[in-house]
């Protein structure tokens, strides 16, 4: 039997405490909770209409081009890797319908892609924290849509760095262009912008 070092046990305990707190707050406080290496991220504001409309349009456009066994899923459950101390909630997840079966959070390694629409109140969560966390979780493709600027990026090709796994390839786009997420191309026409 292997005994974890004290700091690993402490990290695991801290993650469990944060996870229990997030579960207890889900129906109590407004907003969305996620857990990162730095702690709990709480986006207190309800998503703005442009955020939700972008999420809807991207999901619908992806569903039209994904093969039948894959879905563009929004909603719960979260994507979680307890061993890394990370629990995230992508706006849209490309995932096999079969991988959605069962109880608990989704295994991040089953996602084909994660899509985020940048929050007006906390853009660093999508552009910095998730850009670090998603390759660490093994999510092969990460697409970011930013209604603040009418632009975005698709990140892929996870590789090792001294700071941990990172995306090696970044393809920027502006709204109005077609964008390729994984093997599938969708339009970014008529995606709303924040006022």
Secondary structure, DSSP 4 states (H G I P E B T S, - for coil): -----HHHHHHHHHHHHHHHHHHHHTTTSSSEEEEETTEEEEE-SPPPHHHHHHHHHHHHHHHHHS-TTEEEE-SSS-EEEGGGTEEE--SEEEEEGGGG-SSSSBPGGGEEEEEEE--SS-HHIIIIIHHHHHHHHT-S-EEEEETTTTEEEEEEEEE--TTS-EEEEEEEEETTSEEEETTEEEE-TT-----
